[in-house]
Amino acid sequence: MARKFIVGGNWKMNGSKALIKSLVQETLNGASWDTSKIEVVVSPPAVYLDAVRQAAKPEIGVSAQNIYSERSGAYTGEISVDFLKELGVEWTILGHSERREYFKEADEFVGKKTAFAISNGLKVIACIGEKLHEREADQTTAVCFRQLKAIADALTPQQWASVVIAYEPVWAIGTGKVATPEQAQEVHHAIRGWLAENVSAEVAEATRIQYGGSVNEKNCVELAKKPDIDGFLVGGASLKPEFVKIIVAGE
Ligand code: G3P
């Protein structure tokens, strides 16, 4: 079964009204790609979600960067699934390594939020990935499988239809040190194998696995050729016009 290539732009804590105009309204709305083969999702900071959803053409999905695991209440600063639904935002990123590292989000909490988001009608880009010292200690797959298991434990088999896994080796994020296509393919293949063994062959075959970490217009084409790389989650380069070149790498 062909998996539709999916490219996400994670703006992180960057952006402005001016960027929405230049990047979304002018560049992305003006660009074209084969929508039968490629899905595009942009993930601005929460305060810009409404403006981006209104500015972006309908075939561009919009994603939050995080949500909380309750619908409403005394949770100062948090983002509810209901807010997203009211704005027409269909996606959220969860478990990004920056949330895990700086905001101490544990594996189980990421799993719980993934299940909560999906139960409330959202689609999730769930991030996993090892740190440099873990790779050097030959712990890459052990770390990825541990993070994946916490997500899988929280989901029913049917809910996997709403999940995209983003494999983002932490040492490659924002460093300019992209994983080689072979390194990325090796881990993506292992992740798919884990899904086959621990969830089901169908889920393993259907689940899209994005690569994230210093993806740019120069390295995206070779990465996209690998059989288990089904798209990208792009940080820095998603803030620039070169994002369009990364999108069309999926063609
Ligand atoms: O979520 C995207 C990400 O963490 C990669 O960031 O700047 O290395 O493309 P960057």
Residues whose N, C-alpha, C, O or C-beta is under 5 A from the ligand:
A	BS01	G3P	N10 A172 I173 G174 T175 G212 G213 S214 V215 L233 V234 G235 G236 A237
